[in-house]
Amino acid sequence: MSVSPYQAQGFYDKALAEGRHRDIVGGRWEETGRAQMAILQAAGLLPHHQLLDIGAGSLRLGCKAVPYLEPGHYWATDPSREMMLAGHAAELADPTRLSKSHLVRDEAFQFPKIPDTITHAIAFAVFPHLPMAYLRRALTNLHRFPALECFLFTVFLAPDAETAARPYRQPDGVVTHDLRAPYHVLESDVAHMAAMTGWAVMRHDTMLPRGQILFTATPIRG
């Protein structure tokens, strides 16, 4: 049994064959891409920084981040490299600004082939599709980037433990669950997991598509 609908056999192949590289990442292409760029710029992302886009899909963020960043400063990971390549072919105004070698297949948040020079990382609408252990793995493995200033990620929250044990309707209408996707967690769970893996986290009140909640994680060093 897959823990995420994205892990279903043939999920990517079917969608790409039908030309649905935008739809497969959840829709709201322009709205969500703009929201991600605004979040990153509010977090201090400047053109000279190096960005890691985790769960990049078909480059919904990448098509906006690549023109903003200096050439070669955008890196992306996703379980499907074919999805990222579809975005590279269809969505970049100038594909020469992004080498295909910067699009790295990664199903386990190991971040292979990603350089140590990464300064900012984002995982937008990634962890709502996965059990919380994947967030712990990402937080643990991101410590290998010595220049990383912050990691931005989104989750769905439930208000309390009793509510979390049942399906919960988010403010934007999405129904989330504790044992199947889309998943919700408690804010205290996020704080505890961050503390145990060496991060300080801050919740933001920014209204995001589908009612997701944004957290900024800052590595605790020294």
VEXZA-12972 format. One line per 2 residues: their letters; for each residue x, y, z of C-alpha. Coordinates in Angstrom, 3 decimals. Layout:
N
A	X/Y/Z  ...
This chain:
222
MS	0.000/0.000/0.000  1.449/3.407/-1.006
VS	1.568/6.158/1.613  0.928/8.838/-1.020
PY	-1.167/8.924/-4.201  1.977/10.033/-6.010
QA	3.516/6.626/-5.278  0.789/4.693/-7.107
QG	2.039/2.543/-9.960  2.046/4.476/-13.234
FY	0.803/7.718/-11.671  3.407/9.953/-13.306
DK	3.530/8.101/-16.613  -0.213/8.419/-17.171
AL	-0.363/12.100/-16.293  2.631/13.021/-18.435
AE	1.318/11.010/-21.380  -1.884/13.048/-21.141
GR	0.024/16.343/-21.032  -1.113/17.093/-17.478
HR	2.237/18.115/-15.989  0.596/21.191/-14.452
DI	-2.509/19.476/-13.121  -0.567/16.684/-11.439
VG	1.006/19.076/-8.928  -2.366/20.122/-7.551
GR	-3.585/22.892/-9.833  -3.565/26.622/-9.009
WE	-0.355/26.860/-11.040  0.086/30.638/-11.185
ET	-1.361/31.382/-7.756  0.812/28.818/-6.003
GR	3.972/29.680/-7.927  3.574/33.358/-7.064
AQ	2.928/32.481/-3.419  6.127/30.439/-3.248
MA	8.230/33.220/-4.756  6.725/35.767/-2.364
IL	7.487/33.499/0.594  11.093/33.048/-0.487
QA	11.684/36.731/-1.099  10.148/37.571/2.266
AG	12.638/35.105/3.763  15.484/37.061/2.202
LL	16.145/35.145/-1.025  18.258/37.273/-3.375
PH	19.540/36.493/-6.880  22.993/35.483/-5.645
HQ	21.615/32.872/-3.246  21.382/29.140/-4.019
LL	17.929/27.563/-3.811  16.921/23.930/-3.327
DI	13.335/23.253/-4.438  12.310/19.985/-2.743
GA	9.437/18.163/-4.427  9.740/20.505/-7.383
GS	7.309/18.624/-9.606  7.007/20.233/-13.034
LR	8.784/23.436/-11.894  5.768/25.463/-10.763
LG	8.200/27.426/-8.608  11.191/26.822/-10.853
CK	9.727/28.710/-13.812  9.670/31.795/-11.591
AV	12.788/31.206/-9.511  15.126/30.412/-12.414
PY	14.737/33.852/-14.086  15.119/35.553/-10.684
LE	18.240/33.728/-9.536  21.664/33.942/-11.100
PG	22.223/31.168/-13.656  23.042/27.856/-11.996
HY	21.667/28.855/-8.604  18.475/26.760/-8.721
WA	18.448/23.057/-7.830  15.429/20.773/-7.718
TD	14.586/17.316/-6.394  11.518/15.166/-6.954
PS	10.629/11.454/-7.001  9.988/11.844/-10.746
RE	12.787/13.319/-12.842  10.475/12.983/-15.842
MM	8.115/15.490/-14.194  10.906/17.997/-13.757
LA	12.087/17.470/-17.332  8.541/18.079/-18.580
GH	8.548/21.391/-16.738  12.000/22.206/-18.094
AA	10.758/21.655/-21.644  7.410/23.440/-21.328
EL	7.618/26.087/-18.614  10.996/27.844/-18.674
AD	11.177/31.084/-20.636  14.899/30.463/-21.179
PT	15.825/26.796/-20.634  19.536/27.593/-21.048
RL	19.505/29.205/-17.577  18.908/25.811/-15.949
SK	21.084/22.787/-16.630  19.145/19.525/-16.622
SH	21.849/18.177/-14.293  20.307/20.405/-11.584
LV	17.116/18.308/-11.695  17.816/15.387/-9.369
RD	15.627/12.375/-8.704  15.246/11.862/-4.957
EA	12.541/9.723/-3.365  14.004/9.609/0.144
FQ	15.059/13.181/1.000  18.730/12.224/0.736
FP	19.551/15.202/-1.532  22.103/13.381/-3.696
KI	24.307/15.472/-5.999  23.103/18.732/-4.421
PD	26.042/21.079/-3.669  26.934/22.232/-0.187
TI	26.459/25.869/-1.305  22.651/25.771/-0.904
TH	21.477/28.777/1.156  17.687/28.378/1.033
AI	15.426/25.346/0.762  11.679/25.033/0.302
AF	9.234/22.109/0.341  5.852/23.548/-0.594
AV	2.841/21.203/-0.516  5.148/18.207/-0.108
FP	4.604/16.941/3.438  0.782/17.069/3.290
HL	1.119/14.056/0.983  3.465/12.063/3.236
PM	3.608/10.625/6.776  5.437/12.806/9.261
AY	8.535/10.587/9.276  9.473/12.104/5.933
LR	9.608/15.566/7.478  11.923/14.230/10.166
RA	14.177/12.721/7.499  14.285/15.983/5.552
LT	15.105/18.013/8.658  17.851/15.573/9.595
NL	19.478/15.407/6.169  19.334/19.131/5.464
HR	21.941/19.661/8.172  24.609/18.623/5.679
FP	24.341/22.033/3.972  26.635/24.336/5.969
AL	25.509/27.533/4.215  21.774/26.863/4.640
EC	20.059/29.875/6.189  16.484/28.592/6.334
FL	14.147/25.818/5.260  10.557/26.746/4.404
FT	7.903/24.036/4.435  4.134/23.657/4.618
VF	1.839/21.241/6.425  -1.827/20.907/7.220
LA	-2.595/21.332/10.915  -5.319/19.932/13.136
PD	-6.238/22.039/16.196  -5.879/19.340/18.870
AE	-5.169/15.645/19.376  -8.811/14.623/19.592
TA	-9.680/16.362/16.338  -6.536/14.987/14.686
AR	-7.807/11.439/15.144  -10.681/12.160/12.750
PY	-11.001/13.622/9.247  -10.717/17.393/9.556
RQ	-11.967/20.024/7.114  -9.376/22.728/6.533
PD	-10.357/26.415/6.118  -10.077/26.102/2.336
GV	-12.332/23.039/2.273  -9.758/20.251/1.952
VT	-10.455/17.279/4.234  -7.266/15.981/5.853
HD	-6.469/12.833/7.850  -3.990/11.417/10.332
LR	-3.342/8.053/8.642  -3.776/8.760/4.941
AP	-3.138/11.565/2.488  -3.678/14.420/2.635
YH	-2.188/14.301/6.131  -2.565/16.715/9.011
VL	-0.343/17.049/12.076  -0.331/19.021/15.305
ES	1.671/22.210/15.659  3.266/20.678/18.759
DV	4.381/17.708/16.640  6.182/20.048/14.252
AH	7.850/21.920/17.107  8.963/18.703/18.816
MA	10.339/17.151/15.648  12.232/20.321/14.805
AM	13.748/20.523/18.285  14.810/16.871/18.190
TG	16.549/17.357/14.818  18.297/20.641/15.618
WA	16.034/23.348/14.210  14.194/26.371/15.530
VM	10.794/26.731/13.829  8.412/29.654/13.442
RH	4.830/29.430/12.268  3.526/32.053/9.853
DT	-0.027/33.313/9.558  0.178/33.835/5.784
ML	-2.938/32.472/4.052  -1.747/29.830/1.607
PR	-3.563/27.851/-1.101  -5.818/25.089/0.303
GQ	-5.246/26.237/3.885  -1.696/24.983/4.299
IL	0.425/26.433/7.107  3.915/27.760/6.478
FT	6.822/27.146/8.857  10.341/28.532/8.689
AT	13.029/26.284/10.130  16.392/27.777/11.052
PI	19.299/25.447/11.841  20.629/25.535/15.384
RG	24.402/25.619/15.126  27.086/25.633/17.737
